[in-house]
Amino acid sequence: MNHENASSLKKKRMRIADSVLYFLIYLCAFLSVMLLAGIIVYVLMRGAGTVSLRFLTSVTSVLKGTVGIAGNIVNTLMIILLTMLAAAPIGVGAAVYLNEYAKPGRLVSVIEFATETLSGIPSIIFGLFGMMFFGQTLGLGYSLLTGSLTLLLMVLPLITRNTQEALKTVPDSYRSGAVGLGAGKWYTIRTILLPSSMPGIITGVILAIGRIVGESAALLFTAGSAKTLPKTLAAIFPKIFQSGGTMTIQLYLSATSEGDFDTAFGIAAVLLLLVFVINLAAKCLAAKFDVTRKK
């Protein structure tokens, strides 16, 4: 009888402990959601009045009396495009080599350690290196190309590691089945492994784009802060070699150097909407390429 009472008391204490832990978990989740919602609501309330069609399609000019971020939007899109054109194939290719071709050993361990170390280096150090190496040693100066090359070093570990983890989730039976059917290594990777891991790869690419959009410290040292808008389509390519400030750079300058908090919060609202669109696109693309959900 005493043994039954002790067992009952023990189960009761376990139920109480479980209830307390469940409460703490839900409380943490609630606080996280409320914190995010509070930031979004505050930024949108402060910046909604500034955002308009003219704000998005014009350039700040004292002579014309206009305030706009069209040049910064173009610079942001160009840096995203330039960076991802190099980072996506290199990162995915490096992950395929490490996961499918390289034999486990010291070399692979060194490469993985290097990528993990790169992902933890502060962005300001990347900016300093980019300014000295790409800007001065290679003679690129303050330009969108210098900023893109610097960001390439920053997002490459992110894409590589995400692609590696995505490839590791593909069952080994897929590889064995392909070998049993006589398929070659590259054919198996191209037709089976990459499509199966595409949701994870896309997630890594989208996260890299999100980091590019939100980066400011490294670009202050490398890309500069010019906010001019190309007058013609032919002038877009030469702009790669010219200084160009992204939206985050302009937000920083508006809030600190210029003291124009209305413009700063307007840019912040646009950045929030852009991040939302990026995350939505990531979910849609990941769901579209998720072959495990397809019948």
C-alpha positions as CSV (number, residue, x, y, z in Angstrom):
1,M,0.0,0.0,0.0
2,N,2.9,2.3,0.9
3,H,4.5,1.5,-2.5
4,E,1.3,2.4,-4.3
5,N,1.1,5.7,-2.5
6,A,4.7,6.6,-3.3
7,S,4.2,5.7,-6.9
8,S,1.0,7.9,-7.1
9,L,2.8,10.8,-5.4
10,K,5.7,10.5,-7.9
11,K,3.4,10.5,-10.9
12,K,1.6,13.6,-9.5
13,R,4.9,15.5,-9.1
14,M,5.8,14.5,-12.6
15,R,2.5,15.8,-14.0
16,I,3.0,19.1,-12.1
17,A,6.6,19.4,-13.4
18,D,5.3,18.7,-17.0
19,S,2.6,21.4,-16.6
20,V,5.1,23.9,-15.4
21,L,7.5,23.2,-18.3
22,Y,4.7,23.4,-20.8
23,F,3.7,26.7,-19.3
24,L,7.2,28.1,-19.6
25,I,7.6,26.8,-23.2
26,Y,4.4,28.5,-24.3
27,L,5.3,31.6,-22.4
28,C,8.7,31.9,-24.2
29,A,6.9,31.3,-27.5
30,F,4.3,34.0,-26.7
31,L,7.0,36.5,-25.7
32,S,8.9,35.8,-28.9
33,V,5.9,36.4,-31.0
34,M,4.8,39.5,-29.1
35,L,8.4,40.9,-29.4
36,L,8.4,40.4,-33.2
37,A,4.8,41.8,-33.5
38,G,5.8,44.8,-31.4
39,I,8.8,45.7,-33.5
40,I,6.8,45.3,-36.7
41,V,3.9,47.4,-35.5
42,Y,6.1,50.1,-34.2
43,V,8.2,50.4,-37.3
44,L,5.2,50.3,-39.6
45,M,3.3,52.9,-37.6
46,R,6.4,55.3,-37.7
47,G,7.2,54.6,-41.3
48,A,3.9,54.2,-43.0
49,G,3.3,57.9,-43.4
50,T,6.6,58.3,-45.2
51,V,6.2,55.5,-47.7
52,S,4.6,56.5,-50.9
53,L,4.9,56.0,-54.7
54,R,7.0,59.1,-54.9
55,F,9.2,58.0,-52.1
56,L,9.9,54.7,-53.8
57,T,10.4,56.1,-57.3
58,S,12.4,59.2,-56.8
59,V,15.9,60.2,-55.6
60,T,16.6,62.6,-52.7
61,S,17.4,66.0,-54.2
62,V,17.7,69.4,-52.5
63,L,17.1,71.3,-55.8
64,K,14.0,69.4,-56.7
65,G,12.8,69.2,-53.1
66,T,12.3,65.4,-53.3
67,V,13.0,62.6,-50.8
68,G,13.3,59.1,-52.2
69,I,15.1,55.8,-52.2
70,A,14.8,54.6,-55.8
71,G,18.6,54.7,-56.2
72,N,19.1,52.7,-53.0
73,I,16.6,50.1,-54.1
74,V,18.4,49.7,-57.4
75,N,21.7,49.4,-55.6
76,T,20.3,46.8,-53.2
77,L,18.9,44.7,-56.0
78,M,22.2,44.9,-58.0
79,I,24.2,43.8,-55.0
80,I,21.9,40.9,-54.4
81,L,22.1,39.8,-58.0
82,L,25.9,40.2,-58.2
83,T,26.5,38.3,-55.0
84,M,24.2,35.4,-55.6
85,L,25.4,34.9,-59.2
86,A,28.7,33.8,-57.6
87,A,27.7,32.6,-54.2
88,A,24.9,30.2,-55.1
89,P,26.8,28.0,-57.6
90,I,30.1,28.1,-55.6
91,G,28.3,27.3,-52.3
92,V,26.2,24.4,-53.8
93,G,29.2,23.0,-55.6
94,A,31.3,23.1,-52.5
95,A,28.6,21.3,-50.5
96,V,28.2,18.6,-53.2
97,Y,32.0,18.0,-53.2
98,L,32.2,17.8,-49.4
99,N,29.2,15.6,-49.1
100,E,29.4,13.3,-52.1
101,Y,32.9,13.3,-53.5
102,A,35.4,14.0,-50.7
103,K,36.4,11.2,-48.4
104,P,36.0,11.9,-44.7
105,G,39.4,12.9,-43.3
106,R,41.6,15.8,-42.3
107,L,41.0,17.9,-45.5
108,V,37.2,17.8,-45.1
109,S,37.5,18.6,-41.4
110,V,39.7,21.6,-42.2
111,I,37.3,22.9,-44.9
112,E,34.2,22.5,-42.6
113,F,36.1,24.2,-39.8
114,A,37.0,27.1,-42.1
115,T,33.4,27.6,-43.2
116,E,32.1,27.5,-39.7
117,T,34.8,30.0,-38.6
118,L,33.9,32.3,-41.5
119,S,30.3,32.3,-40.6
120,G,31.2,33.6,-37.1
121,I,33.5,36.4,-38.1
122,P,31.9,39.9,-37.4
123,S,30.8,41.6,-40.6
124,I,32.9,44.7,-39.8
125,I,36.1,42.6,-40.3
126,F,34.8,41.4,-43.7
127,G,34.3,45.0,-44.6
128,L,37.8,46.0,-43.5
129,F,39.3,43.1,-45.5
130,G,37.1,43.9,-48.5
131,M,38.2,47.5,-48.5
132,M,41.9,46.7,-48.3
133,F,42.0,43.7,-50.7
134,F,39.2,44.2,-53.2
135,G,39.1,48.0,-53.0
136,Q,42.8,49.0,-52.7
137,T,44.9,46.0,-53.8
138,L,42.7,45.1,-56.8
139,G,41.9,48.7,-57.5
140,L,38.1,48.4,-57.5
141,G,37.7,51.2,-55.0
142,Y,34.3,52.0,-53.4
143,S,31.9,50.2,-55.8
144,L,29.0,47.8,-55.9
145,L,31.4,45.1,-57.2
146,T,33.7,45.5,-54.1
147,G,30.6,45.2,-51.9
148,S,29.4,42.1,-53.7
149,L,32.7,40.4,-53.5
150,T,32.9,41.1,-49.8
151,L,29.3,39.8,-49.2
152,L,30.3,36.7,-51.3
153,L,32.7,35.8,-48.5
154,M,30.1,36.3,-45.9
155,V,27.2,34.3,-47.3
156,L,29.2,31.5,-48.9
157,P,29.5,29.5,-45.6
158,L,25.8,29.9,-45.0
159,I,24.8,28.4,-48.4
160,T,27.5,25.7,-48.2
161,R,26.4,24.5,-44.7
162,N,22.7,24.6,-45.5
163,T,23.2,22.6,-48.7
164,Q,25.3,20.1,-46.9
165,E,22.6,19.5,-44.3
166,A,20.0,19.3,-47.1
167,L,22.1,16.6,-48.9
168,K,22.5,14.7,-45.7
169,T,18.7,14.4,-45.3
170,V,18.5,12.5,-48.6
171,P,18.2,8.7,-47.7
172,D,21.2,6.6,-48.6
173,S,18.7,4.2,-50.3
174,Y,18.3,6.8,-53.1
175,R,22.1,6.5,-53.8
176,S,22.2,2.8,-53.5
177,G,19.1,2.4,-55.8
178,A,20.7,4.7,-58.4
179,V,24.0,2.7,-58.3
180,G,22.0,-0.5,-58.6
181,L,20.3,0.8,-61.8
182,G,23.7,1.7,-63.3
183,A,23.5,5.5,-62.9
184,G,26.7,7.4,-62.7
185,K,27.8,9.7,-59.8
186,W,27.0,13.0,-61.5
187,Y,23.8,11.7,-63.0
188,T,22.6,10.6,-59.5
189,I,23.5,14.0,-58.0
190,R,21.9,15.9,-60.8
191,T,18.6,13.9,-61.1
192,I,18.0,12.6,-57.6
193,L,20.1,14.2,-54.8
194,L,19.8,17.8,-55.8
195,P,16.0,17.7,-56.6
196,S,15.4,15.9,-53.3
197,S,17.4,18.4,-51.3
198,M,16.1,21.5,-53.2
199,P,13.9,22.8,-50.4
200,G,16.9,23.0,-48.0
201,I,19.1,24.6,-50.7
202,I,16.4,27.2,-51.5
203,T,16.1,28.0,-47.8
204,G,19.9,28.5,-47.6
205,V,19.8,30.8,-50.6
206,I,16.9,32.9,-49.3
207,L,18.6,33.2,-45.9
208,A,21.7,34.4,-47.7
209,I,19.7,37.0,-49.6
210,G,18.1,38.1,-46.3
211,R,21.6,38.7,-44.8
212,I,22.6,40.7,-47.9
213,V,19.6,42.9,-47.6
214,G,20.2,43.6,-43.9
215,E,24.0,44.1,-44.1
216,S,25.3,47.6,-43.5
217,A,28.7,47.5,-41.7
218,A,30.6,45.7,-44.4
219,L,29.1,47.8,-47.2
220,L,30.0,51.1,-45.5
221,F,33.7,50.1,-46.0
222,T,33.3,48.7,-49.5
223,A,30.3,49.9,-51.5
224,G,30.0,53.5,-50.3
225,S,26.8,55.5,-50.0
226,A,26.1,57.1,-53.4
227,K,22.3,57.1,-54.1
228,T,22.2,58.2,-57.7
229,L,19.8,56.4,-60.1
230,P,21.0,55.2,-63.6
231,K,19.3,57.4,-66.2
232,T,19.2,54.7,-68.9
233,L,19.4,50.9,-69.0
234,A,22.8,51.2,-70.7
235,A,24.1,53.0,-67.6
236,I,23.3,50.0,-65.3
237,F,26.4,47.9,-66.1
238,P,28.9,50.8,-65.6
239,K,27.3,51.4,-62.2
240,I,28.7,48.1,-61.0
241,F,32.1,49.8,-60.8
242,Q,30.7,52.9,-59.1
243,S,29.8,53.7,-55.5
244,G,26.3,52.8,-54.4
245,G,24.5,52.8,-51.1
246,T,21.9,50.2,-50.3
247,M,18.7,50.8,-48.3
248,T,20.4,49.8,-45.0
249,I,23.2,52.2,-45.6
250,Q,20.8,55.0,-46.3
251,L,18.8,54.1,-43.2
252,Y,21.9,54.4,-41.1
253,L,22.9,57.7,-42.6
254,S,19.4,59.1,-42.3
255,A,19.2,58.2,-38.6
256,T,22.7,59.2,-37.6
257,S,24.3,61.8,-39.9
258,E,21.2,63.5,-41.2
259,G,18.9,63.1,-38.2
260,D,16.0,62.4,-40.5
261,F,14.1,59.7,-38.6
262,D,11.0,59.9,-40.8
263,T,13.0,58.7,-43.8
264,A,14.8,56.2,-41.6
265,F,11.6,54.6,-40.4
266,G,10.2,54.7,-44.0
267,I,13.2,52.7,-45.2
268,A,12.8,50.4,-42.3
269,A,9.2,49.7,-43.2
270,V,10.2,49.0,-46.8
271,L,12.9,46.6,-45.6
272,L,10.4,44.8,-43.3
273,L,8.1,44.3,-46.3
274,L,11.0,43.1,-48.4
275,V,12.0,40.5,-45.8
276,F,8.4,39.4,-45.5
277,V,8.3,38.8,-49.3
278,I,11.6,37.0,-49.2
279,N,10.4,34.6,-46.5
280,L,7.1,34.1,-48.2
281,A,8.9,33.3,-51.5
282,A,11.2,30.8,-49.6
283,K,8.2,28.9,-48.2
284,C,6.4,28.8,-51.6
285,L,9.5,27.7,-53.5
286,A,10.4,25.1,-50.8
287,A,6.9,23.7,-51.0
288,K,7.0,23.6,-54.8
289,F,10.3,21.7,-55.0
290,D,9.6,19.4,-52.0
291,V,9.4,16.1,-53.9
292,T,8.6,14.2,-50.7
293,R,5.1,15.8,-50.6
294,K,4.3,15.0,-54.2
295,K,2.4,11.9,-54.9
